[in-house]
Amino acid sequence: MIPPPAVQMEQRARTRHVLPSVMMRSGTSKGLFLHRRDLPQAESEWSDILLSAMGSRDGDQRQLDGVGGATSTTSKAAVISKSTRPGIDVDYTFIQISVGSSKVDFSGNCGNMCSGVGPFALDEGLVIPEPRQTEIEVSIFNTNTSTKIVETVQVGSDGKFCEDGNYRIGGVKGTASRIKVAFVDPAGSMTGRLFPTSHRQEEIHVSSIPGMEPFTVNTSMVDAANPFVFVDALSMPQPWHSIGPNDPTALKLIEGIRRIAAVKMGLAADEISAGLVQGTPKIAVLSPPGFHNANVEHSEVQDIYVTAYSMGKNHPSFQLTGAVCLSAAVSIPGTIAYDICRRRFYISPPGTPPEVLMEEQELKVGTKEREVTIVHGSGEISADVKMREESDGEVVVESVAVSRTARRLFEGNVLINI
């Protein structure tokens, strides 16, 4: 019997390369930390290398042929080099490697990965502490957003990063040393303005999702550390409330809103283009702080609850740059975050919806400071906001500081085939 004609498949010989790497758990993310000197000079040549390293080159959802963790929070890379910029210790570029597709996203920053840059720089000798110094400030320039970040890192007796400590963050088991991450002048990271559309609050009308009735949501589009679109949960259509946040229908709703916001914020020319870059803007749905996971321990003082999304999926906690952006929004009158922060639900008679009352709060906008506590599905995160109000009423975000922990997991080489 003559066998059927064989399917002709083009095969290309690949060459194995060795890539010096460090894997770190950084905040609630995990990824590769690389020296820029170990990569090609042109950033355009990094994509194939990182796709191979993470196991995403062939669109594998499980990333079995790489070191990626098959989730958006564990498929990341940070590229670091000693900086020549005045007042800056190291330059840092963030890269998001897609899971299930061969896409690499250089847009935006990742605050969680950023929190590991200071410890990496200290361990790798890119910054040198003084003898017997127990704490060091590392000035970082994020090339994705042209933003300055100052990290305060603990130094051990050997002059390396001291990992052990008593600080605990939501979404991570156990404790470690505290890393203070301060975003300096974070407004306009990608759009050049704190409010890219010039409005602190506006409606987005969505009518382009197949098989779904048009709907309108209340939003604030804010750019601080990263551009975000924040949506009032009360304005979300009923399907979002009745199904899980990772349900395909819920994800379609979220992506539909995000794409329109991308166009309004000037980050995409049209909705199709917006769909090609899932990393920016990011999107989160906001509720009063009573809407939280009862199985997670929370502090008594809470400002707002967030359901965040990352790369088309529900985020298990909240992005660090999201905490920076949301904390700024909570502190500025006129945003939906400000309004929701003042909103509380009270039990009404049976068969009637909860009564919504607005609590008056002194939010200390201007030349003063405030702490914002954000609750998410894995715990909470607090941020210290420093702001001032100009004579024309414009609000300037001077800095937003959050705290993280990090651990070095392995150091050595990743074998890549390209």
N, C-alpha and C positions, 0 to 999 in steps of 0.2 A: 504494500500500500504506500502510495506517495504521500508524504506528510504535507500539510498545508504550507503555503509560503510563510516563511518566518517574518514576523513584524520587525521591520528595520528600525533599530534604535541607535541613535547617535551616542557614541561613548567617547568621552574625553578623559585622557589621563590626567589625574590630579597629583599634585606634589604635596608631600607632607612638610609642614613647617612647625617650628617650635616658637610659641609665644609666651615669654615670661609674664606671669600673672600673679595677682593676689585676689583671693575670693574673700569678701567681707559681708557680714550682716551689718547693715548700716541703717539705723532706725528700724523701720518695719519693712525694709527692702533688703534684697541680697543681689550682689552682682560682682563683676570682675573690675578690679582696679588695675590700670595699666599705666606704664610710663609712656609718654608721647614718643620718646626716643626709640621705642621698640616697634613703632608703627610707621607706615610710609609717611612721607612728608605731606602728601596731598590727602586731605580728609575724604575725598571722593573714592579713595582706594581702601577705606576702612570697612565698608559695608560687607563685602564678601568675607573678610577675615572674621568679623564679629558674628555674622550669620552662621559661619562654620563652627566657631567656638561655642556658641550657645545651642547649636543643634536646630536652627531654624532655616537652614539653607533650602531644604526640600519641603518646607511648609509643614513640618511634623508638629502636631499639637502637643506631643509629649516630650519633644526635644531630646529624644533618646540618644542621638549621636552628638550630644554636646553637654555642657555643664549648666544649661538653663534649667529652671525649676518648673517649667510648663505653666507659669502664671505671669501676668504683666509685672508683678512686684518682684519677681525673681529672675527676670530676663533683662538685665540692665548692665551698663558699663560706664565707668568713669575713667577718663584719660587725663592724666595730670603731668605737669611739667613745672620746673622752676621758672618764675616769671621775671621778665625784664621791665615790667611796668612799675613806675614809682609808687612806693607804699604798698605793693602787693608781693606776697611771698610765693604763691603758686597760681598758675592758670589751670582751670578745670573745665572739661567739656563732658556733657552728659549725652549718652546715647541710649535710646529705648529700642530694644530688639523685639520685634513682634513675635507672638506665639501663634503658630498655625499658618503663617504666611512669611514670605521672604521680604519683609519690609523693615527698614531701619529709619528711625525718626531722630533727627538732630534738633528739632524745634523744642524750645522750652527747657526748663531746668527740673531736676528732681531734688527736692530738699532732703529727703531721706538719704539718698546716695551722697549728697553734698556733705552730710554730717560725718561721713567717713573720710573725707578728703584731708581734714586736719590730722587725724590719727595716722593716715597713710603717709602724709608728708613728714610727720615726725619719725615714724618707723623707718622710712626710706632715706632719711638724711637730707631731705629737701629744706627742712628748717632745723636749726641746731639750738637747743636750749642752753642757757647758762648753767655752770656747775651748781648743783643743789637746787635748781629751779624746780618747783613742784607744779607749776601751771604756766601755760604758754598761750598767747594769742596768735592765731594763724590767719593772715589776711588772704582771702581767696577771690579770684576774679573768674566768674562764670562766663565763658565765651558764648554760650547759647543766648543769654539775655543781657550781656554786658552789665552784670550786676556784681556789686561787691558784697562779700559775706565775711564776717569776722567770727571765727570759732575759738572758743576757750576750751582748751584740752588739758587733761591731767597728765603730768609727767612722772614716770617712775624713777626709782633710784638709779636705773641703768640708762636714763636719758631717753627711753622709749615711751610710747603711749602706755599709760596705766589703765588697763581695761576694767579692773575690779572696782566695785563700789556699791553703794546702797540705793542708787537711783533706779526707779522703775518707770517704764513707759507702757501705755496701752498697746496691746497687740503683741507684746514680747514677754515670754515667761522669764522669771528671774530678774536679777538686778545687775547693774554695771556702773561704771563711773559716768558722771554727768558731762555731756558735751553741750555747751551753750552755743547756739547757732543764731547769730544776729544778722539779719538782712538789712543793709544800710541803703536808705533811699530807694526802696523797692518798687516804687510806682513806675508804670510805663515800661515794664521789662521788655515787651515785644511791640507794643503799639505806640509807645511814647507818651501815653496819658493814663492817669489813674482810672478815668472813666472814658473809654475809647469812643463811645457814642455821644459823649457830653451829657448824658442823662444818668442820674443816680438810680433811677427805677423806670422800667418801661415794659410794655407788653410785647410778647412774641406770639404771632399767629402762625400756627402750623397747619398746613392743608395738603402737604405733599407726600404723606405716608399712605401707600396703597392699602385699601381695605379698612381705613380708619377715618372716622368722622373728624372734620377740622376742629381744632381746639385752640384756646388762647391761654397762655400762662404769664404770670407776673415774674419778672426777672430783674436782677441787677448784673450788669456786665462790668467786671472790675479787672484791672491789670495791676497786680502788685506781687512781685516775685515770679508769677506766672499768670497768664490771662485765664480767668474763670468766668463762667456764667452760673450764677446762683439763682435757683428757682424756688419760689414759695410753694411748699407742699400742698397748701390749701387750694392752689389754683391748678394743680395737676389733674388730668382727666381721671374719671373713675377707674378705668382699667389698671392704672398704675397703683392705686390704693388696694385693689382687690387681689392682685397677683404678687408674686415674689419679685424682688428687685432685679434678679437675674433671669426672669422669664423672658423669652424672646420678644414678646409683645412689649414688655416694659423697656427692653433695650432699644427697640425701634422708636418708641416714644422719646426716649432720652437722646438718641442719636439725631432724630428729626429736629429737636430743639437746638442741640449743639451745632448742627450744620448752619442753621439760620443765624444763630448768634455769631458764628465764625465770619459770615459775610458782613453782618452789621458792625462787627468789631474791626473790620478791615484786614482780617487774617486769611481770607479766601475770596476769590473773585466770584464764585458761585457755589451752590450747594454741592455740586458734583466734585469740585476741587476740594471743598471742605471735607468730604468723605475720604479723601486720599490721605489726609493728615489727621489721624485720630488723637494725636498727642496734644494739640492745641486748637481752640481753647479747651480746657477741661471743664467738667460740669458736675454740679452737686445740687441736691435737693435739700432744702432747709425746713426744719420744724422747731417748735418750742422744745425746751430741754426735757419736758416730761416724757417725750417719745423716745425712750431708750431701752436698751437690752437689760432686762431685770437680772440677768445672770452675770452681769459685769459690774464690778465695784466702781462706784463713782463718788466724787467729792460732793459736799453739800451745796456748794456754789457752782451753778452751771448756767451758761448763757444761751447755748443753742445746740441743737442736734443736727447732724449732717449725714446724709446718705450720698456717698461719693461714687463716681464712676471713673474707670481708667481703661483706655484702649478698647472701648466698647463693652466692658464688663463691670459689674458691681465691684467696687473696691472694698476689701475686707476691713479697712480702717479709714484713714484719711491721709492724703498726700501732705507732706510737710509744707510745701509751697502753698497748698490749699489752706492750711492753717494760718499762714502769713497773710494771704489774700483775704480770707474770711474774717480774721481778727481786725484787719483794717476796715473792712466793710461794716462790721458790727459797730465800730466806733464812730461812724460817720452818719449823721442824721440824713434821712431821705432814702437810704438804701432799704431793700427788703430785709436784709440781715438785721439792721437797726430796729425795724418795726417788729420782726419776729422775736428778737431778743426781749422786747417789752411785752410780748403776748403770753398770756397764760390761759389754760383751759380749766374750767370749773364744771363739776358734775351738775347736770341738769335733771329735771324730772324724767322718769323712765319713758322711753319712746321718743325723746327729743334729743337733738344733737347737743354736744357740749357747748356751754356758753363761753364765748371768747371775750375776755376783758383785757384792756391795755394797762400795764403797770408803768407808772412813771419812774424813770431812772435818770440819775445824773451820770452821763456817760463821759464826762471829763474830756471833751474834745477841745483842742486848742494847744496851748503850750504844756499841757499836763500829760500824765501817763495813766494807763489802765491795764488791768489784766483781763484777758478773755479766756474762758474755759469752754472748749468745744467737746461735745460728746459724740462718739461714733460707735459703730457696732462692736468694736473690740476694746473700748475703754474711753479714754479722754486725752486731750492734749491742751496745754495752756500756753498762752503767748503774752508777752509784755509789749504793749504798743506805745510808741512815743510819737506824738503828733503835735502840729501847731496849725493855727488858723491865720491866714493872711488877712490883710486889711480889706481885701475885696471879697472875702468870704470863702476863698479857695482853701481846701484842706491839704496840708503837706504831711505825708507819712515819713517821718524821719528815720525810724527803724522799727522792726518787729523782731523780737527774739524768742526763740523756742528752744527746748532742750530735747536731746536724743541720747542714745547709747549706741555703741558699735563694738563688734568683735571681729578679729582677724581669724578666718576659718582655715585657709590653706595658702601656702605660697609655693611657687614652683613654675611649671610650664603647662600650658594647654596645647595639645596637638591639634593642628588644623590642617585640612586638606582643601586646597584651592588650585 
